[in-house]
Amino acid sequence: MVYRERRFTAQDGLSLYFRDYEAPDATRTPVLCLPGMARNSKDFHRLAMRLMPERRVIAVDYRGRGQSDYDPNPMNYHPATYLGDIAHLIAATGLHRVIVIGTSMGGLLATGLGAMAPTVLAGVVVNDIGPDIDAGGTDRIINYVGRDDPQPDWKHAVARFKELFPTLSFTDEGQWREGAEATWREHEDGMLHFDWDIRIVEPMKRNQPLPDLWALFRSVRDVPMLAFRGGVSDVLSQATFDRMAVEHPGLQRVCLEGVGHVPSLTEPESTEALDRFLEKL
């Protein structure tokens, strides 16, 4: 196995999982990968494999996702709690300085780190997310994340995955299968169920307040940043993408035409842009 499966204990005692793509001879700044709201560390496997010869890569399963413990109190599924968990992860892994790659909600958490621990950030990559989030995309995500969608086998799971995410940039069946395997997990009943606690949407349903996301974004305006947008994203609008460039004058931006929420970061345009960005860090 090219990564170590490791765990750490959160501030409230939950056991949380992460993948540690250790590179013994790595000399470059490590990378911390933060997935989307209902996603997990599996989403970053291809990216980590590409980066790990030169960099250590850490990819985490938030509480309630993947192999991490589910929280008995669903109201703890909140960005403030996740940031506390990430701070514990950074301490547990000895990551004094990192480049954070955050997809969707993970991108917002990356900017949150800028306010909480600014000296930790060597660079930030935000993938199809911004301080203003389109309501249409939010409603769509809450709708499918908050209810189970059991599948009898992987053939049906892959077909359902394609239905749920028709605008992904995947180009071969292997990628679609990997995406499905990062979305469902086999349970004791023999069925495939979502690989997350469907209660993670409860704080959003109850409109639990969020901090000023533009203020958090401005907190990293002096940190090198690369932002991706899917050209047909229903989460990050072009208007918000443009304002991000105004608020962060050094922001590097890439828009992937015809791609929805979210880019996989394995597209040729994404790979090229990431390599250019990371080369300087």
ABEGO torsion letter per residue (X at the ends): XABBBBBBBBAAGBBBBBBBBBBAABABBBBBBBBBAABBAAAAAAAAAAAAAABBBBBBBBBGBEABBBBABAAABBAAAAAAAAAAAAAAAGBABBBBBBBEAAAAAAAAAAAABAAABABBBBBGBBABBBAAAAAAAAAAAABBBBBABAAAAAAAAAAABAABABABAAAAAAAAAAABBBBAAGBBBBABBAAAAAAAAAGBBBBBAAAAAAAAAABBBBBBBBAABAABBAAAAAAAAAABAABBBBBBBGBBOBBAGABAAAAAAAAAAAAAX
